[in-house]
Amino acid sequence: MKRGILAGLVIALITASPAFAAHHRTGSGGMAQWGSDSQEGDDGSFSPATLTGTYIFEANGFMNDGAQGSAAVLGTLTFDGVGVVSGNLTITAGDTGQWSCADTFTAGSYTLPTPVSGPGLGTLVIPAVTGSINFNLIVPSPDGSSAHVIDSVNGPPSAILCTGVPALTSLVLTGHLSRVSGGGGGGD
């Protein structure tokens, strides 16, 4: 009786394991290929054209402008499909200075090199009054409907985000992009 229950449990665990599921979904052992399921990205190609149109951009994290505190960014970014991004952002500091400012820019940039397979990995540079905020970005699907970002500066960013606010000595942000208009993505 105990062996029967144990054998049933082992079979249930094996069939529920990701490796087993990947084997039966992809037809080969091991890990599933990126995009092998309709809920996972796509094996299509990525290029700057993958990000086209207007996106809501939101990011949260921490900053130091002489006082440590939380930071939040909210706004829109418009990607032109060839590597230029423009936007309108509101940046809020939750430190002892408690400031908020609006930044409009037209000369940001982004890259999205074509990988062999997998998600689109690229960069996003948002210019500031002085310096810039640099992000690594990941686009999970060639339709370009969304992306995730994380600040990629190692060390002090030495940026002034808006006129009249203190210079940053450190910044850590993670965020998300969601397309609201335009685009259609697609690789070349």
N, C-alpha and C positions, 0 to 999 in steps of 0.2 A: 504494500500500500504506500509506504513512504517513498519507495523507488519510483512508483508511478507518478506521485505528486511532484517529486524532484525532477523527473524527466519532463513532465509537462511544463514546469517552471523554466527549465533550461530551454526548451523549444520556444516558449513565449518570449524569453529574453533575447534569444538569437534572432527571431523574426522581427523584433522591435528595435534591434540595434541599427544605428546609422550605416555601418559598413554593410550589413546584410541588405538593408533597403537600397543602398547605393548600387550594390552588385545586381540586384534584380531590376533596378530602374535603368542602369546604364548598360547592363549586359556584360560588364567586366568587373573584376574584383576591385576592392579598395574604395577610394573616395569618388564621389560623383563629380562630373565635370561641371564647372560654373555654367549656369544657364541650362542645365539639362532638364529642368522642370519649369513649367510655365510660371511658377511663383518666384523663380530665381533668375534675375537678370536675363541675359541672352548671350549667345556666343557671337553675335554680330560685331561689327567694327565700331570703333569710337573715333571721333575726331572733334576739332573745335565746333563743328556743325551740330554735334550732339546736344550742346547747350545753346539754344537759340530761343529768344523771347524774354519775357519778364518773369522774374521769380521773386517770391517773398523770401527774404533772408532774415533769419533770426539766429543769434548766438548768445551764449552766456558763458561766464567764467569769472576770472579774477584779474585784478590789475593793481599796479602800484604807481602812483603819481606823486610820491612823497608820503602818501598814506595808503595803507593796504585796504582793499575792499572788493566788493563784487562789481562786475561789469556786465552790461547787457547791450546788445545791438539789435535793432529792428529796422527794416526798411525794404526797399525793392532794389534788385539788380537786374539790368537788362544786358543780355549777352547777344552779340551781333552774329555769332556763328563762325567767325574767323579769328577770334582771339582778343577782341576788345570788349570791355565791360564798363558800363556806366551805372550810376546809382544815386539813391537818396537814402541816407541812413540817419537814424537817431541813436546816439550813443549815450548811455547813462552810467555814471560812476556812483557806486554805493559806499564810498569811503567817507571819511569825516568831512571832505569838501562838498560832497553831494552835488555834483554838477551833471548837466545834461546838455547836449549840443546836437545840432543837425549838420550833416556833411553831405554836400552834393558834389559828385565828381564825374568826369567824362573820359578820363584816360587811364582806367584800370586795365588789367590784362589777365588772360587765363590761357592755360595750355591743357590739352587733352590728347596726348599721344596715343596712337593706335596700338593696343597690346595684342599679343598673340591670342590670348583668351582671357576671360575673366572680366572683372569690372574695370571701368575707365578710371585710371589714376592720373591726376594732374595737379596743377597749381592755380591759385587765384591770388592776385595782387591788387589790394585796394589802396589807392594813394591817400595820404593824409596831408595836412598843411605842410608838415615836414616829415620825411620818411614814408613808410607804408606799413600796412598790416598784410603779412604774407600767410597764406593758408595752403595746406595740402588738401586736395579734394578727391572724393571718390564718387563716381557716378555708377550706380548699380546696374543700370540697363541702358542700352543704346537708344531707347526712346527719349532719354534725357529729361524725364518728368521730375526728377528729384536728384539731389546730391547731398552729401555730408561733408562738412569742413572741420578742420582743426588747425589752429594757429601753429605755424611751423617755425617761428623765430626761436633760435637758440641763443639765449642771452638777452640783454636789454634791447628792445626794439628802437629806442631813441626816436620816438615819433611823437609829434604833437597832432592829436586827432582833429581838433577844431581850434579856431582862433579864440584866444582868451582862456584856454584851459591849460593846466599844467602838463609838462612833458611826461611821458610814461617812462618808468624805469623797468617795468616788467608787465607782461600781458599774457594771459592764457585764455583762449576762447575755443569753444566747440560749438558747431551749429548745423543748420539744415537749410537747404534751398528747396522750394516747391514751386513748380511752374504754374503761373496763373494765366498767361496768354502767350500767343505766338508759338513758334517752334514747331516741333514735330520730330525733332532729333534726327537721328539717322547718321550713319557713317558714310564715308566716301569710299 
